Amino acid sequence: MDRISSWLCPTEHHRARALESSARVRTARTLAAGTCGLALVAVAPFVSWWFLVLFVPVAALVVTADRRIDRARRPELVMALNGLAVLALLTLGTGLSGGESSPGLPWMILPVALSAARFRPHVVIVGAAITAAAMFGVCLVVDAQGLVDDPTLLISALTLLIAITAVMTALMEGELEHRDRAVLDPLTGLLNRASLDARVLEIEEQAHLTGAAVSLIVLDLDRFKQVNDSHGHERGDSVLREVAYEIRKSLRSFELVYRIGGEEFLVLLPGVDLSEALEIAERVRHAVQEARPGDLDLTVSAGVATDAGGDISYDALFRAADAALLEAKRSGRNRVETAGGLSALAFPGARRVHGDPSAVRA
């Protein structure tokens, strides 16, 4: 599952785009479902009532999609599986209502068209290939001889599929290029502050609705100024890129990391409580220390804060995590400290995790 998830959204940028597109996809999906529903009522007396029966589970998938995505640890998998399930139901309805002659044949394009709002071109192209195979397969199974005698309708549907996929892919590539310039840190490739605001609002809304926990980790390289002063800014840039790589490698697919300052990073953890956030922060701290970025003995300090429920506020969480980071610096660096306010109230039994202060280098 992790491998599939990574293929669907290989970077934090792709994952953030998929999650942030919920509002746009919701509107398009609702409009498409409503239009299909009205069309089914209109054509059912002339074609088949099977489509009306199958429209019920399709409608259920559409209505519950956002709720399931919000609660999932791998939301991109839920998005992909939802599209495949809708395609399967449309394929079944097309088969039961005439195959190539069914009005449902071109409707099978809808899931892949909607997927372009969430996923990168490679995923959309694979989705189009699956859709084309489903179209050909259902026509072949229902009436193989009729398909051989006159494949006009199937060719028309496949042409429409290719055209829509090509147009949507071109539009998406242009959007991704624009977003790359707007929301990615050019040095490390991590998400930047500009991309954080929209994601924070979405996570706050989810937490208010579900009561789930949200954790923040603020990370800062220890004594990074000495690297620039002693080895030059080019070496410093190399160190930042390697640190960013180690942080990303230590996180799971739904855990987003941002570069929010010169040598400061933020990890946003929706649905993660304090004890798990501490383990993640410690894992990152250890990974950076072991990696020796730039062939230097460098360490990071981290501050962790967690809150849950309707009163959650990103600003308050960030202030708490930042205060914990300052405490980690004062306590000897190369440490992970927890916030005393929000996180202690939400998880009073949480422990404090820290590294070995003697490992800190001047």
Secondary structure, DSSP 8 states (H G I E B T S, - for coil): -HHHHHHHS-SHHHHHHHHHTHHHHHHHHHHHHHHHHHHHHHHTTTS-SHHHHHHHHHHHHHHHHHHHHHH-SSHHHHHHHHHHHHHHHHHHHHHHTTGGG-THHHHTTHHHHHHTTTS-HHHHHHHHHHHHHHHHHHHHHH-HHHHHH--HHHHHHHHHHHHHHHHHHHHHHHHHHHHHHHHB-TTT--B-HHHHHHHHHHHHHHHHHH--EEEEEEEEETTHHHHHHHH-HHHHHHHHHHHHHHHHHHS-TT-EEEE-SSSEEEEEEET--HHHHHHHHHHHHHHHHHH-GGGS---EEEEEEEEESTT--HHHHHHHHHHHHHHHHHTTSSBEEE-SSHHHHH-TT----B--GGG---
